[in-house]
Amino acid sequence: MLIDIAVNLTNRRFRDDTDAVVDAAVAAGVEAMIAVGTDVRHSERARDLARRRPGVVFATAGVHPHDAKDAGPEAMDALRALASDPDVVAIGECGLDHARDYSPRDVQAEVFAEQIELAIELRKPLYLHEREAHRAFVDLLGPQRARLQDAVLHCFTGTLDEAKAYLDLGLHLGVTGWICDERRGQGLREVVRHIPLDRLLLETDAPFLPPRDMKPRAPKNRNEPRFLPHIAHAVADCMGVHADDLFAATTANARRVFGLPPTAR
């Protein structure tokens, strides 16, 4: 069994068949998944999905750096209230994104810092995003890391030096189907060999990043959590470990980091 730590279940591409997507994932061996909150509204919807599918869907509550510009003064209070729900297992997705700069960088940093403090206050793990902002990200997170319960950098696609820096900070790293992309994933295929099994998590980031080497291809080019076993086998091949060992380790890691029950179903 596997746990998918990143499914954007509130995305409009899942609007018409959310429950069928969850059911198909469970049938494929994905025992639990985390619905990611990217602003207050999507965090509320993720929480509602978790309540509707107890023990299978869990949620995060946070403000993505893309949405930081729209986070008003009431956003942290709303996230604090959401995080009181036991099905909300982390604060985030939060961090810095200097690749697209949909929000001004100073605003991204301010909203990120507020969520770091919220995670410390609530003793919740921090669910992180970083794109082309490594130095600024480390400068903000590093001084606070010892005060955090735990932290996960999701959808890691960076360099070996960046991976080592994040591992030195005690982060867990989430790996997606990016590793299955023959065009862009070669660097990650090399880096993943250096990630200790006890610091690795698996994710689809569905509906984004469908595995390009999967045959047949994902219908309508929509990634789904049921494809996580394909990604897991690709990661195991890259790391030179038995797939069963990878399944067991990453599932145990997800349960430990997010405080999930011993058996999620």
HELIX and SHEET records of a PDB file:
HELIX    1   1 ARG A   12  PHE A   14  5                                   3    
HELIX    2   2 THR A   18  ALA A   27  1                                  10    
HELIX    3   3 VAL A   40  ARG A   52  1                                  13    
HELIX    4   4 PRO A   65  ASP A   70  5                                   6    
HELIX    5   5 ALA A   75  ALA A   83  1                                   9    
HELIX    6   6 ARG A  105  LEU A  122  1                                  18    
HELIX    7   7 HIS A  134  LEU A  141  1                                   8    
HELIX    8   8 GLY A  142  ARG A  147  5                                   6    
HELIX    9   9 LEU A  160  ASP A  168  1                                   9    
HELIX   10  10 GLY A  177  CYS A  180  5                                   4    
HELIX   11  11 GLN A  186  VAL A  191  1                                   6    
HELIX   12  12 VAL A  192  HIS A  194  5                                   3    
HELIX   13  13 LEU A  197  ARG A  199  5                                   3    
HELIX   14  14 PRO A  219  ASN A  221  5                                   3    
HELIX   15  15 PRO A  225  PHE A  227  5                                   3    
HELIX   16  16 LEU A  228  MET A  239  1                                  12    
HELIX   17  17 ALA A  243  PHE A  258  1                                  16    
SHEET    1   A 8 LEU A   2  VAL A   7  0                                        
SHEET    2   A 8 VAL A  30  ALA A  35  1                                        
SHEET    3   A 8 VAL A  57  ALA A  61  1                                        
SHEET    4   A 8 VAL A  88  ASP A  97  1                                        
SHEET    5   A 8 LEU A 126  ARG A 131  1                                        
SHEET    6   A 8 ALA A 151  LEU A 153  1                                        
SHEET    7   A 8 HIS A 172  VAL A 175  1                                        
SHEET    8   A 8 LEU A 200  LEU A 202  1                                        
END                                                                             
